């Protein structure tokens, strides 16, 4: 249901904003949702002093957020109203809030921009590389959370509160997936070659795509172990070595699972 989807995703965004403020000490964190018409709307925030930016809708391509959406890359400015790399349709709202330095990072799920994550300060100081890296890492974690929410909804057929059957990855396994996903997303951001960047983004998508298994199928312990290895990105040979069995046996288990 849409209401459940919005609730789950809103909670993920709220957690990201709170975590980011705690990790960086930056007073303002915001999230703008990309609307169907390609405009951005500030939908969640922490630390704003005025209502100037609350629920603000920004035209396509405008300001820091618009440039982020256009380039699909992080953008930072140390003096917003004087920055020459952005347009200035939103200057009035920025001035009313009193923000100077802003860093914004895209949040991308399944190769589609879902929104923009911001941090900002009320003084003209340059936000260093460590802050930019922290914002980027938080955006990658948020992407993972949103992608997992989406994958769970697909697996449950969109039903609220549907029972989850079979073995699920434990916290340590999910953390490994999350960490690898974040590193891949950061690597993709640094790649200039568009084709290679898309291939890396496809790998990110595959990490959170659910394995299609018939609900009536009851998997054996060995089949579940094989699926877990594959979900963590192991090849058949690596999975075989991990489990102490032959590669052909791994293939046999996978064929059985996918019937």
Backbone as CSV, one residue per row, in Angstrom:
resi,resn,N_x,N_y,N_z,CA_x,CA_y,CA_z,C_x,C_y,C_z
1,UNK,0.839,-1.196,0.000,0.000,0.000,0.000,0.876,1.249,0.000
2,UNK,0.393,2.298,-0.658,1.164,3.523,-0.748,1.440,4.123,0.621
3,UNK,0.450,4.088,1.518,0.632,4.682,2.840,1.748,3.991,3.608
4,UNK,1.815,2.658,3.500,2.880,1.914,4.173,4.234,2.210,3.541
5,UNK,4.263,2.315,2.206,5.509,2.636,1.507,6.040,3.982,1.960
6,UNK,5.154,4.972,2.011,5.560,6.313,2.420,6.056,6.304,3.856
7,UNK,5.356,5.573,4.730,5.756,5.510,6.133,7.141,4.899,6.278
8,UNK,7.368,3.758,5.605,8.664,3.088,5.687,9.785,3.982,5.177
9,UNK,9.567,4.611,4.029,10.604,5.448,3.439,10.832,6.714,4.257
10,UNK,9.769,7.300,4.794,9.912,8.485,5.638,10.744,8.181,6.876
11,UNK,10.528,7.012,7.451,11.302,6.618,8.626,12.778,6.457,8.280
12,UNK,13.059,5.913,7.104,14.448,5.753,6.666,15.113,7.114,6.464
13,UNK,14.389,8.055,5.862,14.925,9.400,5.646,15.167,10.094,6.980
14,UNK,14.201,9.991,7.884,14.327,10.636,9.195,15.544,10.097,9.948
15,UNK,15.746,8.791,9.887,16.901,8.184,10.551,18.205,8.683,9.934
16,UNK,18.217,8.843,8.610,19.420,9.324,7.926,19.757,10.752,8.337
17,UNK,18.749,11.613,8.417,18.984,13.005,8.805,19.518,13.099,10.226
18,UNK,18.915,12.342,11.120,19.353,12.357,12.518,20.770,11.823,12.653
19,UNK,21.047,10.727,11.966,22.380,10.124,12.005,23.429,11.073,11.444
20,UNK,23.086,11.754,10.359,24.024,12.663,9.710,24.357,13.850,10.608
21,UNK,23.351,14.401,11.262,23.598,15.530,12.159,24.468,15.108,13.335
22,UNK,24.212,13.924,13.861,25.001,13.421,14.981,26.449,13.171,14.567
23,UNK,26.639,12.598,13.388,27.981,12.222,12.930,28.840,13.429,12.570
24,UNK,28.225,14.478,12.018,28.997,15.617,11.517,28.960,16.835,12.428
25,UNK,27.922,16.944,13.246,27.754,18.149,14.047,27.236,19.322,13.243
26,UNK,26.931,19.105,11.962,26.379,20.163,11.109,24.965,20.473,11.590
27,UNK,24.621,21.755,11.785,23.327,22.093,12.392,22.102,21.791,11.543
28,UNK,22.231,21.840,10.219,21.059,21.662,9.356,21.249,20.450,8.447
29,UNK,20.271,19.554,8.473,20.219,18.455,7.505,18.828,18.463,6.884
30,UNK,18.754,18.199,5.588,17.468,18.231,4.887,17.419,17.122,3.849
31,UNK,16.187,16.780,3.479,15.981,15.842,2.372,14.906,16.412,1.465
32,UNK,15.206,16.444,0.161,14.233,16.899,-0.831,13.854,15.725,-1.721
33,UNK,12.573,15.505,-1.865,12.056,14.423,-2.700,11.946,14.888,-4.147
34,UNK,12.363,14.035,-5.092,12.199,14.364,-6.506,10.772,14.037,-6.919
35,UNK,10.036,15.051,-7.345,8.639,14.891,-7.736,8.543,14.355,-9.168
36,UNK,7.374,13.843,-9.560,7.215,13.294,-10.920,7.535,14.294,-12.029
37,UNK,7.341,15.585,-11.780,7.622,16.591,-12.807,9.062,17.094,-12.752
38,UNK,9.919,16.375,-11.999,11.351,16.672,-11.903,11.662,17.883,-11.034
39,UNK,10.660,18.405,-10.333,10.936,19.424,-9.331,11.346,18.739,-8.034
40,UNK,12.012,19.485,-7.171,12.396,18.978,-5.857,11.563,19.657,-4.786
41,UNK,11.167,18.899,-3.769,10.458,19.478,-2.637,11.127,19.048,-1.339
42,UNK,11.476,20.031,-0.518,12.045,19.738,0.799,10.936,19.141,1.658
43,UNK,11.062,17.871,1.996,9.998,17.164,2.713,10.360,16.829,4.154
44,UNK,11.648,16.776,4.467,12.063,16.525,5.848,13.290,17.365,6.162
45,UNK,13.410,17.754,7.426,14.520,18.625,7.809,14.777,18.518,9.305
46,UNK,16.006,18.872,9.678,16.406,18.953,11.082,17.251,20.210,11.238
47,UNK,16.903,21.063,12.193,17.744,22.207,12.520,17.467,23.506,11.797
48,UNK,16.415,23.582,10.994,16.090,24.851,10.327,15.599,25.867,11.349
49,UNK,16.022,27.116,11.198,15.639,28.178,12.134,14.337,28.865,11.741
50,UNK,14.015,28.819,10.456,12.831,29.510,9.945,12.041,28.555,9.053
51,UNK,10.809,28.943,8.684,10.026,28.102,7.758,10.356,28.340,6.286
52,UNK,11.369,29.149,5.993,11.647,29.552,4.610,11.884,28.369,3.672
53,UNK,12.555,27.332,4.161,12.874,26.183,3.309,11.948,24.997,3.539
54,UNK,11.112,25.077,4.540,10.235,23.957,4.867,9.191,23.755,3.765
55,UNK,9.171,22.552,3.197,8.248,22.193,2.105,8.465,23.009,0.834
56,UNK,9.615,23.671,0.733,9.920,24.471,-0.454,9.973,23.589,-1.699
57,UNK,9.334,24.048,-2.774,9.385,23.351,-4.061,10.330,24.117,-4.985
58,UNK,11.292,23.404,-5.559,12.318,24.019,-6.400,12.173,23.549,-7.841
59,UNK,12.296,24.464,-8.764,12.136,24.155,-10.181,13.279,23.265,-10.685
60,UNK,13.034,22.486,-11.740,14.075,21.597,-12.273,15.355,22.358,-12.618
61,UNK,16.475,21.841,-12.177,17.769,22.426,-12.497,18.176,23.600,-11.642
62,UNK,17.323,24.043,-10.727,17.629,25.246,-9.961,18.422,24.939,-8.695
63,UNK,19.342,25.850,-8.375,20.089,25.757,-7.132,21.008,24.550,-7.040
64,UNK,21.475,24.296,-5.816,22.375,23.169,-5.578,21.681,21.845,-5.887
65,UNK,20.450,21.697,-5.402,19.721,20.451,-5.618,19.482,20.161,-7.083
66,UNK,19.124,21.197,-7.835,18.888,21.017,-9.264,20.136,20.568,-9.999
67,UNK,21.275,21.125,-9.583,22.535,20.715,-10.221,22.874,19.267,-9.861
68,UNK,22.572,18.880,-8.627,22.807,17.492,-8.214,21.992,16.532,-9.081
69,UNK,20.724,16.867,-9.296,19.856,16.006,-10.108,20.355,15.946,-11.551
70,UNK,20.800,17.075,-12.074,21.271,17.134,-13.456,22.552,16.334,-13.661
71,UNK,23.489,16.468,-12.720,24.803,15.825,-12.869,24.868,14.452,-12.220
72,UNK,23.907,14.165,-11.326,23.898,12.915,-10.559,25.144,12.789,-9.691
73,UNK,25.695,13.912,-9.274,26.915,13.938,-8.467,26.766,14.897,-7.283
74,UNK,27.576,14.706,-6.230,27.552,15.644,-5.106,27.970,17.041,-5.550
75,UNK,27.374,18.049,-4.918,27.707,19.445,-5.196,27.842,20.172,-3.862
76,UNK,28.883,21.001,-3.746,29.070,21.787,-2.531,29.420,23.225,-2.860
77,UNK,28.891,24.163,-2.076,29.225,25.583,-2.235,29.496,26.167,-0.856
78,UNK,30.475,27.067,-0.768,30.821,27.666,0.521,30.141,29.013,0.737
79,UNK,29.633,29.605,-0.337,28.875,30.864,-0.224,27.757,30.794,-1.261
80,UNK,26.601,30.320,-0.841,25.531,29.947,-1.766,25.175,31.064,-2.741
81,UNK,24.908,32.259,-2.234,24.384,33.320,-3.094,25.419,33.857,-4.081
82,UNK,26.700,33.551,-3.854,27.749,34.016,-4.760,28.326,32.893,-5.619
83,UNK,27.881,31.693,-5.404,28.437,30.553,-6.139,28.092,30.656,-7.616
84,UNK,29.096,30.458,-8.474,28.856,30.584,-9.920,28.589,29.248,-10.607
85,UNK,28.553,28.149,-9.843,28.297,26.844,-10.472,26.822,26.457,-10.398
86,UNK,25.996,27.316,-9.780,24.570,27.020,-9.643,23.748,28.212,-10.094
87,UNK,22.460,27.966,-10.344,21.533,29.066,-10.625,20.989,29.581,-9.290
88,UNK,20.302,30.713,-9.319,20.002,31.389,-8.054,18.523,31.722,-7.856
89,UNK,17.646,30.856,-8.382,16.212,31.060,-8.183,15.799,30.935,-6.716
90,UNK,16.580,30.197,-5.928,16.194,29.932,-4.540,16.936,30.798,-3.526
91,UNK,17.626,31.833,-4.013,18.445,32.658,-3.121,17.645,33.288,-1.985
92,UNK,16.428,33.742,-2.284,15.635,34.434,-1.255,15.368,33.508,-0.065
93,UNK,14.959,32.285,-0.360,14.676,31.330,0.716,15.944,30.997,1.493
94,UNK,17.061,30.848,0.784,18.336,30.550,1.439,18.750,31.705,2.347
95,UNK,18.591,32.938,1.863,18.940,34.115,2.657,18.034,34.250,3.873
96,UNK,16.739,33.991,3.698,15.806,34.084,4.827,16.169,33.083,5.922
97,UNK,16.629,31.898,5.524,17.056,30.895,6.503,18.428,31.229,7.075
98,UNK,19.232,31.968,6.292,20.561,32.349,6.757,21.643,31.325,6.481
99,UNK,21.409,30.436,5.523,22.416,29.429,5.196,23.484,30.015,4.273
100,UNK,24.703,29.543,4.448,25.807,29.955,3.583,26.403,28.748,2.857
101,UNK,27.044,27.872,3.604,27.683,26.698,3.003,26.712,25.524,2.954
102,UNK,26.647,24.864,1.790,25.721,23.737,1.606,26.415,22.641,0.799
103,UNK,26.194,21.419,1.216,26.618,20.245,0.447,25.377,19.411,0.168
104,UNK,25.234,18.938,-1.063,24.075,18.122,-1.440,24.545,16.901,-2.227
105,UNK,23.887,15.774,-1.967,24.282,14.495,-2.572,23.032,13.788,-3.091
106,UNK,23.099,13.183,-4.283,21.922,12.474,-4.806,21.666,11.173,-4.057
107,UNK,20.396,10.810,-3.960,19.996,9.514,-3.412,19.401,8.729,-4.577
108,UNK,20.089,7.675,-4.999,19.742,6.947,-6.219,19.387,5.508,-5.886
109,UNK,18.211,5.084,-6.316,17.759,3.710,-6.096,17.334,3.130,-7.444
110,UNK,17.883,1.975,-7.778,17.578,1.352,-9.071,17.812,2.310,-10.234
111,UNK,18.917,3.031,-10.138,19.363,3.982,-11.172,18.437,5.182,-11.350
112,UNK,17.485,5.356,-10.461,16.595,6.515,-10.510,16.831,7.388,-9.281
113,UNK,16.952,8.687,-9.510,17.138,9.606,-8.389,15.833,9.708,-7.613
114,UNK,15.899,9.401,-6.336,14.725,9.494,-5.474,14.662,10.833,-4.757
115,UNK,15.818,11.439,-4.536,15.832,12.699,-3.818,17.246,13.208,-3.646
116,UNK,17.380,14.243,-2.821,18.682,14.866,-2.563,18.843,15.058,-1.059
117,UNK,20.004,14.681,-0.552,20.333,14.838,0.863,21.237,16.058,1.020
118,UNK,20.877,16.955,1.950,21.620,18.205,2.144,22.164,18.318,3.568
119,UNK,23.278,19.041,3.701,23.694,19.595,4.989,24.042,21.058,4.749
120,UNK,23.870,21.894,5.773,24.171,23.309,5.616,24.522,23.969,6.935
121,UNK,25.257,25.072,6.843,25.635,25.829,8.039,25.278,27.297,7.847
122,UNK,25.053,27.967,8.982,24.644,29.371,8.950,25.849,30.314,9.002
123,UNK,26.968,29.908,8.434,28.152,30.763,8.391,28.962,30.414,7.148
124,UNK,29.713,31.384,6.609,30.447,31.158,5.350,31.747,30.393,5.561
125,UNK,31.648,29.157,6.008,32.831,28.321,6.189,32.789,27.179,5.181
126,UNK,33.963,26.776,4.747,34.034,25.689,3.766,33.851,24.357,4.476
127,UNK,32.938,23.550,3.967,32.739,22.212,4.508,33.773,21.288,3.874
128,UNK,34.609,20.700,4.702,35.739,19.923,4.212,35.366,18.584,3.611
129,UNK,36.400,17.902,3.114,36.201,16.616,2.446,35.605,15.568,3.378
130,UNK,35.966,15.637,4.663,35.434,14.653,5.610,33.917,14.781,5.740
131,UNK,33.432,16.019,5.739,31.983,16.236,5.815,31.316,15.721,4.546
132,UNK,31.895,16.049,3.401,31.335,15.593,2.125,31.297,14.069,2.074
133,UNK,32.365,13.440,2.553,32.409,11.976,2.563,31.335,11.407,3.482
134,UNK,31.120,12.052,4.633,30.109,11.569,5.576,28.706,11.695,4.985
135,UNK,28.442,12.812,4.304,27.136,12.995,3.661,26.941,11.938,2.578
136,UNK,27.993,11.692,1.808,27.912,10.694,0.742,27.657,9.302,1.309
137,UNK,28.360,8.952,2.382,28.165,7.642,3.001,26.745,7.500,3.551
138,UNK,26.227,8.579,4.143,24.859,8.538,4.668,23.857,8.372,3.533
139,UNK,24.105,9.055,2.416,23.227,8.906,1.249,23.246,7.472,0.738
140,UNK,24.432,6.849,0.732,24.527,5.467,0.277,23.762,4.534,1.213
141,UNK,23.863,4.780,2.512,23.120,3.960,3.473,21.619,4.138,3.280
142,UNK,21.192,5.386,3.055,19.774,5.652,2.815,19.309,4.947,1.548
143,UNK,20.121,4.976,0.500,19.779,4.257,-0.730,19.546,2.781,-0.440
144,UNK,20.439,2.216,0.368,20.307,0.800,0.710,19.006,0.541,1.457
145,UNK,18.681,1.411,2.417,17.449,1.236,3.194,16.213,1.343,2.304
146,UNK,16.206,2.329,1.412,15.064,2.492,0.511,14.950,1.311,-0.449
147,UNK,16.092,0.828,-0.925,16.080,-0.315,-1.841,15.594,-1.576,-1.138
148,UNK,16.023,-1.767,0.104,15.568,-2.930,0.874,14.068,-2.842,1.122
149,UNK,13.583,-1.643,1.470,12.136,-1.462,1.649,11.388,-1.871,0.386
150,UNK,11.907,-1.421,-0.759,11.263,-1.732,-2.032,11.303,-3.228,-2.321
151,UNK,12.443,-3.861,-2.048,12.583,-5.295,-2.298,11.646,-6.103,-1.410
152,UNK,11.530,-5.700,-0.149,10.629,-6.400,0.768,9.180,-6.264,0.320
153,UNK,8.820,-5.071,-0.164,7.444,-4.876,-0.625,7.154,-5.745,-1.841
154,UNK,8.132,-5.863,-2.740,7.937,-6.719,-3.909,7.810,-8.177,-3.489
155,UNK,8.654,-8.584,-2.548,8.626,-9.973,-2.097,7.321,-10.310,-1.392
156,UNK,6.721,-9.311,-0.742,5.480,-9.527,-0.008,4.256,-9.245,-0.863
157,UNK,4.464,-8.898,-2.113,3.345,-8.600,-2.995,2.613,-7.334,-2.613
158,UNK,3.315,-6.431,-1.880,2.696,-5.172,-1.493,1.752,-5.268,-0.325
159,UNK,1.669,-6.419,0.310,0.737,-6.580,1.426,1.369,-6.101,2.721
160,UNK,0.640,-5.286,3.455,1.136,-4.776,4.721,1.134,-5.892,5.744
161,UNK,2.267,-6.042,6.437,2.330,-7.007,7.519,2.372,-8.441,7.056
162,UNK,2.699,-8.691,5.779,2.763,-10.071,5.298,3.857,-10.816,6.034
163,UNK,3.597,-12.091,6.323,4.567,-12.878,7.076,5.785,-13.148,6.216
164,UNK,6.951,-13.068,6.819,8.196,-13.330,6.114,8.594,-14.768,6.395
165,UNK,8.670,-15.585,5.327,9.000,-16.989,5.499,10.404,-17.264,5.008
166,UNK,10.953,-18.402,5.469,12.285,-18.789,5.039,13.363,-18.045,5.800
167,UNK,14.617,-18.390,5.503,15.747,-17.792,6.194,16.009,-16.397,5.653
168,UNK,16.227,-15.453,6.531,16.621,-14.113,6.120,18.033,-13.861,6.622
169,UNK,18.724,-12.963,5.954,20.087,-12.682,6.371,20.098,-12.023,7.737
170,UNK,21.081,-12.386,8.549,21.187,-11.792,9.872,21.828,-10.414,9.780
171,UNK,21.961,-9.748,10.933,22.460,-8.379,10.940,23.847,-8.232,10.347
172,UNK,24.736,-9.185,10.670,26.103,-9.110,10.156,26.132,-9.260,8.638
173,UNK,25.285,-10.156,8.121,25.236,-10.359,6.675,24.680,-9.125,5.974
174,UNK,23.612,-8.547,6.533,23.057,-7.331,5.938,24.075,-6.196,5.985
175,UNK,24.855,-6.118,7.066,25.850,-5.063,7.179,26.926,-5.221,6.113
176,UNK,27.278,-6.466,5.795,28.245,-6.700,4.730,27.689,-6.250,3.384
177,UNK,26.432,-6.580,3.123,25.792,-6.141,1.884,25.724,-4.618,1.838
178,UNK,25.306,-4.009,2.950,25.186,-2.546,3.016,26.541,-1.879,2.767
179,UNK,27.589,-2.417,3.397,28.920,-1.839,3.245,29.405,-1.933,1.807
180,UNK,29.214,-3.101,1.204,29.642,-3.280,-0.184,28.841,-2.393,-1.126
181,UNK,27.533,-2.303,-0.887,26.668,-1.441,-1.699,27.142,0.003,-1.622
182,UNK,27.462,0.474,-0.416,27.910,1.852,-0.224,29.221,2.108,-0.963
183,UNK,30.149,1.155,-0.869,31.439,1.327,-1.543,31.267,1.367,-3.060
184,UNK,30.395,0.514,-3.582,30.136,0.517,-5.023,29.523,1.835,-5.473
185,UNK,28.566,2.356,-4.682,27.923,3.620,-5.041,28.944,4.754,-5.029
186,UNK,29.831,4.785,-4.030,30.858,5.825,-3.974,31.818,5.692,-5.153
187,UNK,32.169,4.459,-5.505,33.045,4.231,-6.653,32.380,4.705,-7.938
188,UNK,31.084,4.417,-8.089,30.351,4.840,-9.288,30.350,6.358,-9.422
189,UNK,30.260,7.067,-8.301,30.239,8.526,-8.337,31.551,9.110,-8.861
190,UNK,32.645,8.366,-8.691,33.952,8.889,-9.096,34.323,8.512,-10.530
191,UNK,33.510,7.678,-11.150,33.826,7.195,-12.499,33.314,8.176,-13.551
192,UNK,34.208,8.607,-14.428,33.835,9.549,-15.482,33.149,8.845,-16.652
193,UNK,33.574,7.616,-16.954,33.018,6.869,-18.080,31.567,6.500,-17.787
194,UNK,30.647,7.033,-18.593,29.220,6.843,-18.330,28.809,5.376,-18.408
195,UNK,29.337,4.639,-19.389,28.968,3.231,-19.540,29.423,2.415,-18.333
196,UNK,30.649,2.662,-17.887,31.163,1.939,-16.723,30.373,2.304,-15.474
197,UNK,30.008,3.597,-15.362,29.230,4.023,-14.197,27.879,3.317,-14.167
198,UNK,27.245,3.153,-15.338,25.953,2.467,-15.399,26.092,1.001,-15.020
199,UNK,27.207,0.382,-15.430,27.427,-1.019,-15.067,27.576,-1.172,-13.556
200,UNK,28.272,-0.222,-12.942,28.417,-0.265,-11.486,27.069,-0.057,-10.803
201,UNK,26.256,0.838,-11.347,24.932,1.066,-10.775,24.056,-0.176,-10.915
202,UNK,24.230,-0.910,-12.025,23.476,-2.157,-12.204,23.871,-3.186,-11.152
203,UNK,25.159,-3.225,-10.819,25.607,-4.133,-9.760,24.963,-3.768,-8.431
204,UNK,24.853,-2.468,-8.169,24.188,-2.024,-6.940,22.736,-2.494,-6.919
205,UNK,22.072,-2.383,-8.077,20.671,-2.810,-8.161,20.540,-4.300,-7.864
206,UNK,21.460,-5.086,-8.418,21.380,-6.535,-8.249,21.542,-6.951,-6.797
207,UNK,22.254,-6.150,-6.025,22.486,-6.506,-4.627,21.218,-6.481,-3.803
208,UNK,20.224,-5.727,-4.248,18.987,-5.632,-3.461,17.788,-6.160,-4.232
209,UNK,18.035,-6.877,-5.331,16.941,-7.492,-6.082,16.608,-8.838,-5.459
210,UNK,15.344,-9.072,-5.135,14.986,-10.331,-4.491,15.110,-11.509,-5.438
211,UNK,15.570,-12.641,-4.910,15.606,-13.879,-5.692,14.193,-14.402,-5.822
212,UNK,13.779,-14.701,-7.057,12.418,-15.170,-7.303,12.284,-16.643,-6.918
213,UNK,11.635,-16.920,-5.829,11.410,-18.292,-5.388,9.927,-18.480,-5.155
214,UNK,9.369,-19.574,-5.673,7.954,-19.835,-5.469,7.657,-19.951,-3.981
215,UNK,6.576,-19.308,-3.534,6.258,-19.313,-2.119,5.961,-20.709,-1.600
216,UNK,5.471,-21.604,-2.473,5.130,-22.949,-2.036,6.363,-23.832,-1.879
217,UNK,7.525,-23.350,-2.346,8.737,-24.149,-2.282,9.306,-24.127,-0.868
218,UNK,9.585,-25.304,-0.327,10.232,-25.390,0.975,11.683,-25.750,0.734
219,UNK,12.590,-24.862,1.087,13.994,-25.061,0.776,14.691,-25.845,1.874
220,UNK,15.652,-26.652,1.443,16.466,-27.380,2.409,17.488,-26.436,3.025
221,UNK,18.110,-26.881,4.111,19.121,-26.052,4.771,20.272,-25.746,3.823
222,UNK,20.684,-26.744,3.027,21.775,-26.545,2.086,21.404,-25.542,0.996
223,UNK,20.169,-25.619,0.506,19.709,-24.684,-0.521,19.689,-23.262,0.024
224,UNK,19.253,-23.108,1.261,19.246,-21.788,1.883,20.667,-21.250,2.032
225,UNK,21.603,-22.127,2.398,22.993,-21.698,2.537,23.568,-21.250,1.198
226,UNK,23.237,-21.983,0.133,23.701,-21.601,-1.202,23.138,-20.239,-1.583
227,UNK,21.839,-20.036,-1.344,21.219,-18.743,-1.646,21.886,-17.618,-0.878
228,UNK,22.208,-17.859,0.384,22.852,-16.837,1.205,24.211,-16.463,0.631
229,UNK,24.973,-17.473,0.209,26.284,-17.201,-0.388,26.148,-16.377,-1.661
230,UNK,25.192,-16.761,-2.507,24.971,-16.037,-3.756,24.498,-14.615,-3.477
231,UNK,23.632,-14.452,-2.478,23.129,-13.120,-2.124,24.252,-12.202,-1.681
232,UNK,25.307,-12.782,-1.098,26.456,-11.988,-0.668,27.451,-11.754,-1.802
233,UNK,27.111,-12.232,-3.000,27.938,-11.943,-4.170,28.964,-12.994,-4.512
234,UNK,28.942,-14.147,-3.831,29.912,-15.195,-4.133,29.600,-15.845,-5.483
235,UNK,30.647,-16.238,-6.210,30.465,-17.046,-7.412,30.148,-18.475,-6.990
236,UNK,29.775,-19.297,-7.966,29.505,-20.702,-7.643,30.725,-21.379,-7.031
237,UNK,31.902,-21.072,-7.591,33.140,-21.680,-7.080,33.410,-21.218,-5.653
238,UNK,33.237,-19.912,-5.411,33.473,-19.382,-4.066,32.477,-19.951,-3.069
239,UNK,31.219,-20.076,-3.499,30.202,-20.658,-2.624,30.548,-22.108,-2.301
240,UNK,31.045,-22.820,-3.304,31.427,-24.218,-3.094,32.554,-24.329,-2.079
241,UNK,33.559,-23.445,-2.213,34.672,-23.460,-1.266,34.202,-23.111,0.139
242,UNK,33.308,-22.134,0.238,32.782,-21.708,1.537,32.043,-22.847,2.232
243,UNK,31.301,-23.640,1.452,30.459,-24.689,2.024,31.129,-26.059,2.044
244,UNK,32.302,-26.170,1.396,33.000,-27.441,1.383,32.364,-28.478,0.477
245,UNK,31.763,-28.010,-0.622,31.137,-28.921,-1.581,31.634,-28.577,-2.978
246,UNK,31.238,-29.355,-3.976,31.674,-29.105,-5.338,30.863,-28.021,-6.025
247,UNK,31.481,-27.369,-7.025,30.800,-26.306,-7.764,29.573,-26.842,-8.488
248,UNK,29.653,-28.068,-8.998,28.505,-28.660,-9.687,27.348,-28.881,-8.722
249,UNK,27.685,-29.198,-7.474,26.640,-29.371,-6.458,25.939,-28.046,-6.190
250,UNK,26.728,-26.958,-6.150,26.145,-25.624,-5.970,25.181,-25.326,-7.110
251,UNK,25.600,-25.605,-8.349,24.730,-25.373,-9.503,23.446,-26.187,-9.389
252,UNK,23.577,-27.406,-8.912,22.408,-28.272,-8.753,21.425,-27.688,-7.750
253,UNK,21.961,-27.183,-6.623,21.097,-26.558,-5.619,20.378,-25.345,-6.204
254,UNK,21.112,-24.519,-6.959,20.514,-23.318,-7.536,19.427,-23.670,-8.544
255,UNK,19.665,-24.693,-9.360,18.638,-25.120,-10.314,17.389,-25.588,-9.579
256,UNK,17.587,-26.294,-8.479,16.458,-26.785,-7.685,15.661,-25.629,-7.099
257,UNK,16.379,-24.622,-6.600,15.723,-23.466,-5.977,14.898,-22.688,-6.984
258,UNK,15.399,-22.553,-8.215,14.764,-21.686,-9.199,13.697,-22.387,-10.030
259,UNK,13.362,-23.637,-9.714,12.303,-24.329,-10.459,10.953,-23.716,-10.145
